[in-house]
Amino acid sequence: MYKIEKPVTNLQDLEALFHEMHPSQVNKIIDHVDDHCRAWIERTTFVSIASGDAQGNLDVSPKGDPAGFIKVLDRKTLAIPDRIGNQRADTFRNVLQHPNVGMMLVVPKRKEVLRINGHAEIACDDALLDMTVMNGHRPGLVLVVRVEEAFFHCGKSMIRSAMWQPEKWGSIEGLPSYAQALKDHGDMEMPLEDIETRMAYNESGRLY
Protein backbone atom coordinates (compact mmCIF):
# COMPACT_ATOMS: atom_id res chain seq x y z
CA MET A 1 0.00 0.00 0.00
CA TYR A 2 1.29 3.45 -0.90
CA LYS A 3 2.63 5.40 2.10
CA ILE A 4 1.90 9.14 2.11
CA GLU A 5 5.06 11.13 2.83
CA LYS A 6 3.44 14.51 3.53
CA PRO A 7 -0.01 13.93 4.99
CA VAL A 8 -2.32 16.84 5.81
CA THR A 9 -3.89 15.97 9.14
CA ASN A 10 -5.43 19.16 10.53
CA LEU A 11 -7.62 22.02 9.41
CA GLN A 12 -4.92 24.67 9.88
CA ASP A 13 -2.53 22.95 7.46
CA LEU A 14 -5.34 22.38 5.00
CA GLU A 15 -6.48 25.99 4.99
CA ALA A 16 -2.89 27.17 4.50
CA LEU A 17 -2.94 25.46 1.10
CA PHE A 18 -5.99 27.39 -0.10
CA HIS A 19 -6.47 31.05 -0.94
CA GLU A 20 -9.21 32.95 0.83
CA MET A 21 -12.59 32.24 -0.71
CA HIS A 22 -14.30 34.98 -2.67
CA PRO A 23 -17.46 36.15 -0.86
CA SER A 24 -19.58 34.83 -3.71
CA GLN A 25 -18.44 31.29 -2.94
CA VAL A 26 -19.52 31.64 0.67
CA ASN A 27 -22.82 33.36 0.00
CA LYS A 28 -23.97 31.35 -3.02
CA ILE A 29 -25.47 28.52 -0.96
CA ILE A 30 -29.25 28.72 -0.58
CA ASP A 31 -31.56 26.40 1.34
CA HIS A 32 -34.27 25.91 -1.27
CA VAL A 33 -35.00 25.50 -4.96
CA ASP A 34 -35.35 28.93 -6.57
CA ASP A 35 -36.18 29.69 -10.21
CA HIS A 36 -32.56 29.22 -11.34
CA CYS A 37 -32.29 25.83 -9.64
CA ARG A 38 -35.68 24.75 -10.97
CA ALA A 39 -34.69 25.60 -14.53
CA TRP A 40 -31.51 23.55 -14.15
CA ILE A 41 -33.26 20.60 -12.51
CA GLU A 42 -35.87 20.49 -15.26
CA ARG A 43 -33.08 20.15 -17.87
CA THR A 44 -30.96 17.66 -15.93
CA THR A 45 -30.48 14.27 -17.59
CA PHE A 46 -27.88 12.79 -15.22
CA VAL A 47 -27.43 12.97 -11.45
CA SER A 48 -24.96 11.31 -9.10
CA ILE A 49 -26.30 10.63 -5.60
CA ALA A 50 -23.90 10.12 -2.68
CA SER A 51 -25.11 8.36 0.46
CA GLY A 52 -23.74 6.44 3.41
CA ASP A 53 -24.83 3.77 5.85
CA ALA A 54 -24.79 3.83 9.65
CA GLN A 55 -21.19 2.55 9.72
CA GLY A 56 -19.93 5.31 7.43
CA ASN A 57 -19.58 3.17 4.32
CA LEU A 58 -20.16 5.41 1.29
CA ASP A 59 -21.72 4.96 -2.11
CA VAL A 60 -22.28 7.10 -5.20
CA SER A 61 -25.02 5.97 -7.56
CA PRO A 62 -25.83 7.36 -11.02
CA LYS A 63 -29.36 8.12 -12.21
CA GLY A 64 -30.19 9.13 -15.75
CA ASP A 65 -33.31 9.80 -17.82
CA PRO A 66 -34.66 12.36 -20.29
CA ALA A 67 -34.77 15.95 -19.06
CA GLY A 68 -37.57 16.52 -16.57
CA PHE A 69 -37.30 13.17 -14.81
CA ILE A 70 -36.45 14.86 -11.50
CA LYS A 71 -39.65 16.47 -10.25
CA VAL A 72 -39.67 19.68 -8.22
CA LEU A 73 -42.56 19.15 -5.80
CA ASP A 74 -42.02 22.44 -3.98
CA ARG A 75 -39.20 24.81 -2.96
CA LYS A 76 -37.79 22.26 -0.54
CA THR A 77 -38.63 18.90 -2.10
CA LEU A 78 -37.49 16.85 -5.11
CA ALA A 79 -38.68 13.44 -6.31
CA ILE A 80 -36.36 11.10 -8.22
CA PRO A 81 -37.84 7.90 -9.70
CA ASP A 82 -36.09 4.55 -9.42
CA ARG A 83 -35.70 2.75 -12.74
CA ILE A 84 -35.03 -0.93 -13.31
CA GLY A 85 -31.40 -1.66 -12.52
CA ASN A 86 -29.02 -4.02 -10.75
CA GLN A 87 -31.38 -4.65 -7.81
CA ARG A 88 -28.65 -3.68 -5.29
CA ALA A 89 -30.68 -0.73 -3.94
CA ASP A 90 -27.51 0.74 -2.42
CA THR A 91 -28.86 4.28 -2.05
CA PHE A 92 -32.15 3.13 -0.55
CA ARG A 93 -30.47 0.78 1.93
CA ASN A 94 -28.23 3.65 3.01
CA VAL A 95 -31.07 6.15 3.36
CA LEU A 96 -32.91 3.80 5.72
CA GLN A 97 -29.86 3.94 8.00
CA HIS A 98 -28.57 7.48 7.39
CA PRO A 99 -30.78 9.88 5.43
CA ASN A 100 -28.19 12.48 4.39
CA VAL A 101 -27.48 12.63 0.65
CA GLY A 102 -25.43 14.79 -1.70
CA MET A 103 -26.20 15.19 -5.39
CA MET A 104 -24.48 16.55 -8.50
CA LEU A 105 -26.85 17.42 -11.35
CA VAL A 106 -25.52 17.55 -14.92
CA VAL A 107 -27.07 19.25 -17.94
CA PRO A 108 -25.58 18.15 -21.29
CA LYS A 109 -23.39 20.77 -23.00
CA ARG A 110 -23.23 22.93 -19.86
CA LYS A 111 -19.88 23.03 -18.09
CA GLU A 112 -21.27 23.99 -14.67
CA VAL A 113 -23.13 21.64 -12.32
CA LEU A 114 -25.75 22.11 -9.61
CA ARG A 115 -24.99 20.60 -6.22
CA ILE A 116 -27.78 19.78 -3.77
CA ASN A 117 -27.41 18.44 -0.24
CA GLY A 118 -30.19 17.35 2.07
CA HIS A 119 -31.86 14.33 3.54
CA ALA A 120 -33.87 11.70 1.76
CA GLU A 121 -36.91 9.51 2.29
CA ILE A 122 -38.29 6.59 0.30
CA ALA A 123 -41.86 6.87 -0.97
CA CYS A 124 -44.36 4.67 -2.78
CA ASP A 125 -47.08 7.34 -3.04
CA ASP A 126 -49.33 6.68 -6.04
CA ALA A 127 -49.26 10.36 -7.01
CA LEU A 128 -45.45 10.37 -7.17
CA LEU A 129 -45.25 7.08 -9.04
CA ASP A 130 -47.85 8.25 -11.55
CA MET A 131 -46.02 11.51 -12.29
CA THR A 132 -42.72 9.70 -12.96
CA VAL A 133 -43.92 7.13 -15.49
CA MET A 134 -41.52 6.77 -18.44
CA ASN A 135 -42.26 4.90 -21.67
CA GLY A 136 -45.34 3.44 -20.05
CA HIS A 137 -43.37 2.02 -17.12
CA ARG A 138 -44.23 3.07 -13.58
CA PRO A 139 -41.38 3.01 -11.03
CA GLY A 140 -41.72 0.94 -7.90
CA LEU A 141 -40.60 3.74 -5.62
CA VAL A 142 -39.31 7.30 -5.55
CA LEU A 143 -36.48 8.93 -3.65
CA VAL A 144 -37.79 12.11 -2.03
CA VAL A 145 -35.04 14.62 -1.25
CA ARG A 146 -35.58 17.46 1.24
CA VAL A 147 -33.31 20.27 0.08
CA GLU A 148 -31.04 21.84 2.73
CA GLU A 149 -28.32 23.29 0.49
CA ALA A 150 -28.33 24.17 -3.21
CA PHE A 151 -25.58 25.91 -5.12
CA PHE A 152 -23.98 26.10 -8.54
CA HIS A 153 -20.42 24.86 -9.04
CA CYS A 154 -18.17 26.47 -11.65
CA GLY A 155 -17.23 24.69 -14.88
CA LYS A 156 -13.47 24.30 -14.52
CA SER A 157 -13.67 20.54 -13.91
CA MET A 158 -15.77 20.00 -17.03
CA ILE A 159 -13.44 22.25 -19.03
CA ARG A 160 -10.34 20.37 -17.89
CA SER A 161 -11.96 17.01 -18.62
CA ALA A 162 -13.18 18.11 -22.09
CA MET A 163 -16.42 16.35 -21.19
CA TRP A 164 -18.39 17.81 -24.08
CA GLN A 165 -15.53 17.95 -26.61
CA PRO A 166 -15.34 14.57 -28.40
CA GLU A 167 -12.35 15.66 -30.44
CA LYS A 168 -10.32 15.81 -27.22
CA TRP A 169 -11.42 12.49 -25.77
CA GLY A 170 -8.84 9.78 -25.19
CA SER A 171 -8.97 6.34 -26.77
CA ILE A 172 -11.08 3.61 -25.16
CA GLU A 173 -9.06 0.87 -26.81
CA GLY A 174 -7.86 -1.70 -24.32
CA LEU A 175 -10.63 -1.03 -21.80
CA PRO A 176 -12.47 -4.18 -20.65
CA SER A 177 -16.07 -4.59 -21.67
CA TYR A 178 -18.61 -4.47 -18.85
CA ALA A 179 -19.19 -8.19 -19.36
CA GLN A 180 -15.46 -8.96 -19.11
CA ALA A 181 -15.17 -6.97 -15.87
CA LEU A 182 -18.20 -8.77 -14.40
CA LYS A 183 -16.81 -12.17 -15.33
CA ASP A 184 -13.37 -11.49 -13.90
CA HIS A 185 -14.40 -9.62 -10.74
CA GLY A 186 -17.21 -12.06 -9.98
CA ASP A 187 -15.16 -15.14 -10.92
CA MET A 188 -18.10 -16.24 -13.07
CA GLU A 189 -18.08 -19.62 -14.81
CA MET A 190 -20.57 -18.46 -17.46
CA PRO A 191 -18.93 -18.08 -20.91
CA LEU A 192 -18.03 -14.49 -21.78
CA GLU A 193 -20.20 -14.63 -24.92
CA ASP A 194 -23.27 -15.44 -22.83
CA ILE A 195 -22.56 -12.57 -20.44
CA GLU A 196 -22.06 -10.21 -23.39
CA THR A 197 -25.47 -11.26 -24.75
CA ARG A 198 -27.12 -10.64 -21.40
CA MET A 199 -25.51 -7.22 -21.07
CA ALA A 200 -26.59 -6.25 -24.58
CA TYR A 201 -30.19 -7.12 -23.71
CA ASN A 202 -29.83 -5.28 -20.40
CA GLU A 203 -29.07 -2.08 -22.34
CA SER A 204 -31.80 -2.54 -24.94
CA GLY A 205 -34.66 -4.43 -23.27
CA ARG A 206 -34.35 -3.46 -19.60
CA LEU A 207 -34.14 0.33 -19.57
CA TYR A 208 -37.64 0.70 -18.10
C-alpha positions as CSV (number, residue, x, y, z in Angstrom):
1,M,0.0,0.0,0.0
2,Y,1.3,3.5,-0.9
3,K,2.6,5.4,2.1
4,I,1.9,9.1,2.1
5,E,5.1,11.1,2.8
6,K,3.4,14.5,3.5
7,P,0.0,13.9,5.0
8,V,-2.3,16.8,5.8
9,T,-3.9,16.0,9.1
10,N,-5.4,19.2,10.5
11,L,-7.6,22.0,9.4
12,Q,-4.9,24.7,9.9
13,D,-2.5,22.9,7.5
14,L,-5.3,22.4,5.0
15,E,-6.5,26.0,5.0
16,A,-2.9,27.2,4.5
17,L,-2.9,25.5,1.1
18,F,-6.0,27.4,-0.1
19,H,-6.5,31.0,-0.9
20,E,-9.2,32.9,0.8
21,M,-12.6,32.2,-0.7
22,H,-14.3,35.0,-2.7
23,P,-17.5,36.1,-0.9
24,S,-19.6,34.8,-3.7
25,Q,-18.4,31.3,-2.9
26,V,-19.5,31.6,0.7
27,N,-22.8,33.4,0.0
28,K,-24.0,31.4,-3.0
29,I,-25.5,28.5,-1.0
30,I,-29.2,28.7,-0.6
31,D,-31.6,26.4,1.3
32,H,-34.3,25.9,-1.3
33,V,-35.0,25.5,-5.0
34,D,-35.4,28.9,-6.6
35,D,-36.2,29.7,-10.2
36,H,-32.6,29.2,-11.3
37,C,-32.3,25.8,-9.6
38,R,-35.7,24.8,-11.0
39,A,-34.7,25.6,-14.5
40,W,-31.5,23.6,-14.1
41,I,-33.3,20.6,-12.5
42,E,-35.9,20.5,-15.3
43,R,-33.1,20.2,-17.9
44,T,-31.0,17.7,-15.9
45,T,-30.5,14.3,-17.6
46,F,-27.9,12.8,-15.2
47,V,-27.4,13.0,-11.4
48,S,-25.0,11.3,-9.1
49,I,-26.3,10.6,-5.6
50,A,-23.9,10.1,-2.7
51,S,-25.1,8.4,0.5
52,G,-23.7,6.4,3.4
53,D,-24.8,3.8,5.9
54,A,-24.8,3.8,9.7
55,Q,-21.2,2.6,9.7
56,G,-19.9,5.3,7.4
57,N,-19.6,3.2,4.3
58,L,-20.2,5.4,1.3
59,D,-21.7,5.0,-2.1
60,V,-22.3,7.1,-5.2
61,S,-25.0,6.0,-7.6
62,P,-25.8,7.4,-11.0
63,K,-29.4,8.1,-12.2
64,G,-30.2,9.1,-15.7
65,D,-33.3,9.8,-17.8
66,P,-34.7,12.4,-20.3
67,A,-34.8,15.9,-19.1
68,G,-37.6,16.5,-16.6
69,F,-37.3,13.2,-14.8
70,I,-36.4,14.9,-11.5
71,K,-39.7,16.5,-10.2
72,V,-39.7,19.7,-8.2
73,L,-42.6,19.1,-5.8
74,D,-42.0,22.4,-4.0
75,R,-39.2,24.8,-3.0
76,K,-37.8,22.3,-0.5
77,T,-38.6,18.9,-2.1
78,L,-37.5,16.8,-5.1
79,A,-38.7,13.4,-6.3
80,I,-36.4,11.1,-8.2
81,P,-37.8,7.9,-9.7
82,D,-36.1,4.6,-9.4
83,R,-35.7,2.7,-12.7
84,I,-35.0,-0.9,-13.3
85,G,-31.4,-1.7,-12.5
86,N,-29.0,-4.0,-10.7
87,Q,-31.4,-4.7,-7.8
88,R,-28.7,-3.7,-5.3
89,A,-30.7,-0.7,-3.9
90,D,-27.5,0.7,-2.4
91,T,-28.9,4.3,-2.0
92,F,-32.1,3.1,-0.6
93,R,-30.5,0.8,1.9
94,N,-28.2,3.6,3.0
95,V,-31.1,6.1,3.4
96,L,-32.9,3.8,5.7
97,Q,-29.9,3.9,8.0
98,H,-28.6,7.5,7.4
99,P,-30.8,9.9,5.4
100,N,-28.2,12.5,4.4
101,V,-27.5,12.6,0.6
102,G,-25.4,14.8,-1.7
103,M,-26.2,15.2,-5.4
104,M,-24.5,16.6,-8.5
105,L,-26.9,17.4,-11.4
106,V,-25.5,17.6,-14.9
107,V,-27.1,19.2,-17.9
108,P,-25.6,18.2,-21.3
109,K,-23.4,20.8,-23.0
110,R,-23.2,22.9,-19.9
111,K,-19.9,23.0,-18.1
112,E,-21.3,24.0,-14.7
113,V,-23.1,21.6,-12.3
114,L,-25.7,22.1,-9.6
115,R,-25.0,20.6,-6.2
116,I,-27.8,19.8,-3.8
117,N,-27.4,18.4,-0.2
118,G,-30.2,17.3,2.1
119,H,-31.9,14.3,3.5
120,A,-33.9,11.7,1.8
121,E,-36.9,9.5,2.3
122,I,-38.3,6.6,0.3
123,A,-41.9,6.9,-1.0
124,C,-44.4,4.7,-2.8
125,D,-47.1,7.3,-3.0
126,D,-49.3,6.7,-6.0
127,A,-49.3,10.4,-7.0
128,L,-45.5,10.4,-7.2
129,L,-45.3,7.1,-9.0
130,D,-47.8,8.2,-11.6
131,M,-46.0,11.5,-12.3
132,T,-42.7,9.7,-13.0
133,V,-43.9,7.1,-15.5
134,M,-41.5,6.8,-18.4
135,N,-42.3,4.9,-21.7
136,G,-45.3,3.4,-20.1
137,H,-43.4,2.0,-17.1
138,R,-44.2,3.1,-13.6
139,P,-41.4,3.0,-11.0
140,G,-41.7,0.9,-7.9
141,L,-40.6,3.7,-5.6
142,V,-39.3,7.3,-5.6
143,L,-36.5,8.9,-3.6
144,V,-37.8,12.1,-2.0
145,V,-35.0,14.6,-1.2
146,R,-35.6,17.5,1.2
147,V,-33.3,20.3,0.1
148,E,-31.0,21.8,2.7
149,E,-28.3,23.3,0.5
150,A,-28.3,24.2,-3.2
151,F,-25.6,25.9,-5.1
152,F,-24.0,26.1,-8.5
153,H,-20.4,24.9,-9.0
154,C,-18.2,26.5,-11.7
155,G,-17.2,24.7,-14.9
156,K,-13.5,24.3,-14.5
157,S,-13.7,20.5,-13.9
158,M,-15.8,20.0,-17.0
159,I,-13.4,22.3,-19.0
160,R,-10.3,20.4,-17.9
161,S,-12.0,17.0,-18.6
162,A,-13.2,18.1,-22.1
163,M,-16.4,16.4,-21.2
164,W,-18.4,17.8,-24.1
165,Q,-15.5,18.0,-26.6
166,P,-15.3,14.6,-28.4
167,E,-12.3,15.7,-30.4
168,K,-10.3,15.8,-27.2
169,W,-11.4,12.5,-25.8
170,G,-8.8,9.8,-25.2
171,S,-9.0,6.3,-26.8
172,I,-11.1,3.6,-25.2
173,E,-9.1,0.9,-26.8
174,G,-7.9,-1.7,-24.3
175,L,-10.6,-1.0,-21.8
176,P,-12.5,-4.2,-20.7
177,S,-16.1,-4.6,-21.7
178,Y,-18.6,-4.5,-18.9
179,A,-19.2,-8.2,-19.4
180,Q,-15.5,-9.0,-19.1
181,A,-15.2,-7.0,-15.9
182,L,-18.2,-8.8,-14.4
183,K,-16.8,-12.2,-15.3
184,D,-13.4,-11.5,-13.9
185,H,-14.4,-9.6,-10.7
186,G,-17.2,-12.1,-10.0
187,D,-15.2,-15.1,-10.9
188,M,-18.1,-16.2,-13.1
189,E,-18.1,-19.6,-14.8
190,M,-20.6,-18.5,-17.5
191,P,-18.9,-18.1,-20.9
192,L,-18.0,-14.5,-21.8
193,E,-20.2,-14.6,-24.9
194,D,-23.3,-15.4,-22.8
195,I,-22.6,-12.6,-20.4
196,E,-22.1,-10.2,-23.4
197,T,-25.5,-11.3,-24.7
198,R,-27.1,-10.6,-21.4
199,M,-25.5,-7.2,-21.1
200,A,-26.6,-6.2,-24.6
201,Y,-30.2,-7.1,-23.7
202,N,-29.8,-5.3,-20.4
203,E,-29.1,-2.1,-22.3
204,S,-31.8,-2.5,-24.9
205,G,-34.7,-4.4,-23.3
206,R,-34.4,-3.5,-19.6
207,L,-34.1,0.3,-19.6
208,Y,-37.6,0.7,-18.1
